[in-house]
Structure formats: structure tokens, C-alpha cells
Amino acid sequence: MSKKNQIKAVRGMNDILPTDSPLWLAVEAVCAGIFSQHSYKQIRTPMLESTHLFARSIGAETDIVSKEMYTFEDRNGDSLTLRPEGTASTVRAGIENGLFYNQQQRLWYVGPMFRHERPQKGRYRQFYQMGVECYGWSTPDIEAEVLSMISQVFRDLGLEKTELQINSLGDSATRERYRTALVEYLAQHKEALDEDSQRRLTTNPLRILDSKNSCVQAVLADAPSILEFLSNDSAQAFEDLQAYLDALEIDYTINDRLVRGLDYYNDTVFEWVNADYGAQSTVCGGGRYDGMVEQLGGQATPGFGFGMGLERLVQILQEQEAPIVKDLEQGAPDVFLVSIGAVARKQAIAMQAEMVRSGLHVQCHMGDGSMKNQVKKADKSGASIAVIIGDDEAVAENASIKVLRRTSDSIPQRTVLQNEVVNTVTNLLESL
């Protein structure tokens, strides 16, 4: 097929190739293990949801809803959207399945999300997100637990130079007072605001704090801080969170311009950022969203959680050459099975199954191939040992064992009975 007629992936939707997937699996396994240790359970929600779910929860004035969602009508005329984030779907599932009624829930999810934004390194139109959601706790101790989990994930992955930033958006009364003060300040500098910020000045002025425009950021440098407007309860909760973080020895900075890109947050919001990545520095972010469950039709239920983009996390781990990346670079099979002839091939396949049941990683040659070529493939695979079954071995039900990765002492090739291969190979691997 000519390149002209070749069908390519949709822009911004990337393949994860076999060379990269082991790292993805390893990262997901580390996260899942730590979540499980903290008694969090996985929830899986559909990729397609009613468009109203996201318009009501995320906010119609956010960039996600107004500009980035993949929305279409199905054959019944219903407006559907590919999920752009995981929290709203988790809340919808919890309400629909009665997970919040007189209960507390610790949940986590992983899966693809979709946003029609400009693709760039570590940020794509289909991206994978891992997240945690907690329901039923209004106190900052659950916030500290979640932040401690994230810190543990980063430690276990070997992620470096990533710092925690926190802020409080306060309760609704706080935000109303702050909105008035912010609008009053920004109205004096309206000519310096970009088009989006001027529009948001009348619709959602707190969104202006999230602007990446350098001129807008210069104006915001002297804007009032939301921390000056916190109610007594919100201020106390924010102080309590800091005390928990101090007890956990988790370093953090207070960023009073941090608002996140979604409208449903209240009180605590946070981001883990890596200074080496500029505008794309956020590795993980989240906060408290106490009003969402009630807003979507459930009983009033406090919530707290985060989302973590896996593309960016994997990219940073690779560029930092983290230990988990180096360990996976050595992920060759333990054994390569070489076989010549139909009888030998059947024996080799049966032997592979037995080896796998014993916990070994095994690659078995398939299809035709000379002994010489198969041994070359065995060496190229990176396997430590080749197990060879030729015509003679097949008749005698033997196998030859050849060590491919020798230590300083040469290990001679040997022949053993096929029912002794697993024990022999296991002992050899322990000695190499």
C-alpha cells in the first residue's frame, strides 16, 4: 500500500507500542498495589456518558465543556460525550448504584479520557488517566491520606523533582466574596486581559486565575489572594491539612493562584508539578468537591480525589531514567525453547506450558527454522538459557540445556530428561 493510501491514527490518539507497554503496566501495578494497601477498590465506568453529566458537573464555562469535548448524537437523537475526566462518571455510577447511601467509599479508576485540544508531548486527545475518589468524609484527614498515597506512588516509581502545591478555594460564601473583590480588581485592568479572560470576567472570573497568558499573569501578580477571604471553618480545615502534611513529612508550597480547571472544586485543591516541564508541569492534580453528588441528584455527600495523566508520568520517568525504567530494560525471557521437527515442537509447547506454570518467563520458537537460526534468535531474545529439543532428543524424551548468559566461569551444555528440565533450569537461573 502506498503512503498516500495508508490509514493512520487519528491526530492526537497515539498507539502504545510493545516497547513501551511494559512500563505502563509496571506503573499501573505500582499504583494499584498502593491503592489496595490503603483499602481502595477499583470502579470501571463507561467511556460514553450523557452530555448533561459533564455540563452539570464540570461547568459550562470551562474550556473542557465549551471547547474540548467529543460530543455527538446517537441514532436515538441522544447527546452523548466521550468522558473527558473520571470524577463525574464515578459520581454518576455511585448515585445510580446506591454506593453513597449511608456509606463511605474509597475508589480508584484507570482508563482512557478524551479532549479535543492541541496535541503536544505528554498531552494527547485520547489520554489515559488514573484517579482516586473518596466519598463520605468532610475532614482533612482523608485529604492527607490521599496525598500520602500519591507521595508513596512517586517514591516507589523513583520520580524526582516533583513538588506538591496546595491552595484553598473556601466554601461558597468565600468564593462569592472573593469573586466580587477579584472582579473589582480585574475591571481596572480590563484592557490588559486577553479575549477569553474578558469574557470570563462576567461569567466565571476565578477561571482567569488559570490563564496561561503571560500578560494576564502579570496583571494577576497584584490581585487579591483568595486566602484572605476564607471563612473560619475553611481556614481551620486548610491549617489542619498543613499540620497533617507536616506530620507526614511531605514538603509542599502554598500557591494561592491554584484553582484547577474545573468548576466543581471547593476548599482544598492541589497539584504535583515538575519544574522541568514548564506549562506541562502538572503530573497529578485534584481537590475537594463536596457539592457534586447533590448537584447530580444524590444525597449531599462530601468528595475528594485526584486524576493523574499516565502519558506525562511515563514520559517523565523515561526522561529521568528512573529505576523502574532501567529494571524493565532487562525484561528478557528466562528461557528460549528451540525445537526441530513436529514431535519436538509438540514437546516444546507442552514444556513451555509447564515452565510458565512454575513461574518462568518463556519464549518458544514457532514455525520453521534451522537449529542455527533458532539458536541465534534465542541469543537475540536476551534469554539466559536455551532449551533445545532436536530429533534425537525428541525420540529419547530428553532436552539439551545451553546457558547463553555466562558468568566468568563457562557452564557446559548438558542433556537431561524432559521431566527434569524445569528443576534444572530453575536451579541454573538462581546460580547465574
C-alpha positions, 0 to 999 in steps of 0.5 A: 500500500502506498503512503498516500493510501495508508490509514493512520491514527487519528491526530492526537490518539497515539498507539502504545507500542510493545516497547513501551507497554511494559512500563505502563503496566509496571506503573499501573501495578505500582499504583494499584498495589498502593491503592489496595494497601490503603483499602481502595477498590477499583470502579470501571465506568463507561467511556460514553456518558450523557452530555448533561453529566459533564455540563452539570458537573464540570461547568459550562464555562470551562474550556473542557465543556465549551471547547474540548469535548467529543460530543455527538448524537446517537441514532436515538437523537441522544447527546452523548460525550466521550468522558473527558475526566473520571470524577463525574462518571464515578459520581454518576455510577455511585448515585445510580448504584446506591454506593453513597447511601449511608456509606463511605467509599474509597475508589480508584479508576484507570482508563482512557479520557478524551479532549479535543485540544492541541496535541503536544508531548505528554498531552494527547486527545485520547489520554489515559488517566488514573484517579482516586475518589473518596466519598463520605468524609468532610475532614482533612484527614482523608485529604492527607491520606490521599496525598500520602498515597500519591507521595508513596506512588512517586517514591516507589516509581523513583520520580524526582523533582516533583513538588506538591502545591496546595491552595484553598478555594473556601466554601461558597460564601468565600468564593462569592466574596472573593469573586466580587473583590477579584472582579473589582480588581480585574475591571481596572485592568480590563484592557490588559486581559486577553479575549477569553479572560474578558469574557470570563470576567462576567461569567466565571472570573476565578477561571482567569486565575488559570490563564496561561497568558503571560500578560494576564499573569502579570496583571494577576501578580497584584490581585487579591489572594483568595486566602484572605477571604476564607471563612473560619471553618475553611481556614481551620480545615486548610491549617489542619491539612498543613499540620497533617502534611507536616506530620507526614513529612511531605514538603509542599508550597502554598500557591494561592493562584491554584484553582484547577480547571474545573468548576466543581472544586471547593476548599482544598485543591492541589497539584504535583508539578515538575519544574522541568516541564514548564506549562506541562508541569502538572503530573497529578492534580485534584481537590475537594468537591463536596457539592457534586453528588447533590448537584447530580441528584444524590444525597449531599455527600462530601468528595475528594480525589485526584486524576493523574495523566499516565502519558506525562508520568511515563514520559517523565520517568523515561526522561529521568531514567528512573529505576523502574525504567532501567529494571524493565530494560532487562525484561528478557525471557528466562528461557528460549525453547528451540525445537526441530521437527513436529514431535519436538515442537509438540514437546516444546509447547507442552514444556513451555506450558509447564515452565510458565506454570512454575513461574518462568518467563518463556519464549518458544520458537514457532514455525520453521527454522534451522537449529542455527537460526533458532539458536541465534534468535534465542541469543537475540531474545536476551534469554539466559538459557536455551532449551533445545529439543532436536530429533534425537532428543525428541525420540529419547524424551530428553532436552539439551540445556545451553546457558547463553548468559555466562558468568566468568566461569563457562557452564557446559551444555548438558542433556537431561530428561524432559521431566527434569528440565524445569528443576534444572533450569530453575536451579541454573537461573538462581546460580547465574 
